[in-house]
């Protein structure tokens, strides 16, 4: 499975577990990527600022944003492992 297929499968699995659409799961992942890009190489990097900004964009709490991203990583890793 290629990188994009693994990410798409991860988004699909997240959508199912969070009872949201795959498009919403991808939107949340995009919000994280945007927030990460904003704080990368700044003094805020590593302070939880990424989750705070992601949460702000999505109407979530920072803890919910962090949990979603942890689950995202697990879903992608699981998808890759199943294809090995």
C-alpha positions as a LaTeX table, in Angstrom:
\begin{tabular}{lrrr}
\hline
Residue & $x$ (\AA) & $y$ (\AA) & $z$ (\AA) \\
\hline
Unk1 & 0.00 & 0.00 & 0.00 \\
Unk2 & 1.41 & 3.39 & $-0.90$ \\
Unk3 & 1.67 & 6.31 & 1.49 \\
Unk4 & $-1.42$ & 8.07 & 0.14 \\
Unk5 & $-3.47$ & 4.87 & 0.25 \\
Unk6 & $-2.42$ & 4.27 & 3.84 \\
Unk7 & $-3.39$ & 7.80 & 4.81 \\
Unk8 & $-6.72$ & 7.50 & 2.99 \\
Unk9 & $-7.41$ & 4.19 & 4.72 \\
Unk10 & $-6.45$ & 5.76 & 8.03 \\
Unk11 & $-8.92$ & 8.61 & 7.40 \\
Unk12 & $-11.60$ & 6.08 & 6.49 \\
Unk13 & $-11.02$ & 4.16 & 9.73 \\
Unk14 & $-11.07$ & 7.34 & 11.77 \\
Unk15 & $-14.33$ & 8.36 & 10.13 \\
Unk16 & $-15.88$ & 5.05 & 11.09 \\
Unk17 & $-14.65$ & 5.16 & 14.69 \\
Unk18 & $-15.65$ & 8.81 & 15.23 \\
Unk19 & $-18.92$ & 8.47 & 13.30 \\
Unk20 & $-17.97$ & 11.27 & 10.91 \\
Unk21 & $-17.50$ & 11.35 & 7.14 \\
Unk22 & $-14.15$ & 10.56 & 5.56 \\
Unk23 & $-14.15$ & 14.14 & 4.27 \\
Unk24 & $-14.50$ & 15.45 & 7.84 \\
Unk25 & $-11.68$ & 13.18 & 9.01 \\
Unk26 & $-9.48$ & 14.51 & 6.21 \\
Unk27 & $-10.51$ & 18.07 & 7.11 \\
Unk28 & $-9.37$ & 17.48 & 10.69 \\
Unk29 & $-6.06$ & 16.07 & 9.47 \\
Unk30 & $-5.60$ & 19.10 & 7.22 \\
Unk31 & $-6.31$ & 21.43 & 10.15 \\
Unk32 & $-3.57$ & 19.68 & 12.11 \\
Unk33 & $-1.12$ & 19.99 & 9.20 \\
Unk34 & $-1.90$ & 23.70 & 8.85 \\
Unk35 & $-1.45$ & 24.32 & 12.57 \\
Unk36 & 1.79 & 22.35 & 12.61 \\
Unk37 & 3.15 & 24.36 & 9.68 \\
Unk38 & 2.37 & 27.60 & 11.56 \\
Unk39 & 4.32 & 26.69 & 14.70 \\
Unk40 & 7.11 & 24.58 & 13.20 \\
Unk41 & 10.50 & 26.13 & 13.91 \\
Unk42 & 9.05 & 28.64 & 16.37 \\
Unk43 & 9.41 & 28.90 & 20.12 \\
Unk44 & 5.87 & 27.49 & 20.38 \\
Unk45 & 6.86 & 24.17 & 18.80 \\
Unk46 & 6.35 & 21.34 & 21.29 \\
Unk47 & 4.18 & 23.34 & 23.69 \\
Unk48 & 0.78 & 21.95 & 22.69 \\
Unk49 & 0.17 & 25.00 & 20.55 \\
Unk50 & $-0.49$ & 22.82 & 17.50 \\
Unk51 & $-3.35$ & 21.04 & 19.24 \\
Unk52 & $-4.72$ & 24.33 & 20.56 \\
Unk53 & $-4.76$ & 25.84 & 17.07 \\
Unk54 & $-6.22$ & 22.71 & 15.51 \\
Unk55 & $-8.92$ & 22.63 & 18.18 \\
Unk56 & $-9.70$ & 26.29 & 17.66 \\
Unk57 & $-10.20$ & 25.74 & 13.93 \\
Unk58 & $-12.45$ & 22.74 & 14.46 \\
Unk59 & $-14.43$ & 23.68 & 17.53 \\
Unk60 & $-12.81$ & 20.95 & 19.64 \\
Unk61 & $-10.95$ & 21.03 & 22.91 \\
Unk62 & $-7.16$ & 20.67 & 22.68 \\
Unk63 & $-7.49$ & 17.26 & 24.39 \\
Unk64 & $-9.98$ & 16.12 & 21.74 \\
Unk65 & $-7.66$ & 17.31 & 18.99 \\
Unk66 & $-4.71$ & 15.48 & 20.53 \\
Unk67 & $-6.74$ & 12.28 & 20.97 \\
Unk68 & $-7.92$ & 12.47 & 17.35 \\
Unk69 & $-4.34$ & 12.77 & 16.12 \\
Unk70 & $-3.18$ & 9.89 & 18.35 \\
Unk71 & $-5.99$ & 7.75 & 16.93 \\
Unk72 & $-5.04$ & 8.90 & 13.43 \\
Unk73 & $-1.49$ & 7.65 & 13.85 \\
Unk74 & $-2.74$ & 4.31 & 15.17 \\
Unk75 & $-5.20$ & 3.94 & 12.27 \\
Unk76 & $-2.55$ & 4.63 & 9.63 \\
Unk77 & $-0.03$ & 2.31 & 11.29 \\
Unk78 & $-2.66$ & $-0.44$ & 11.49 \\
Unk79 & $-3.55$ & $-0.01$ & 7.81 \\
Unk80 & 0.11 & $-0.27$ & 6.81 \\
Unk81 & 0.72 & $-3.33$ & 9.00 \\
Unk82 & $-2.25$ & $-5.15$ & 7.48 \\
Unk83 & $-0.81$ & $-4.62$ & 4.01 \\
Unk84 & 2.63 & $-6.03$ & 4.94 \\
\hline
\end{tabular}
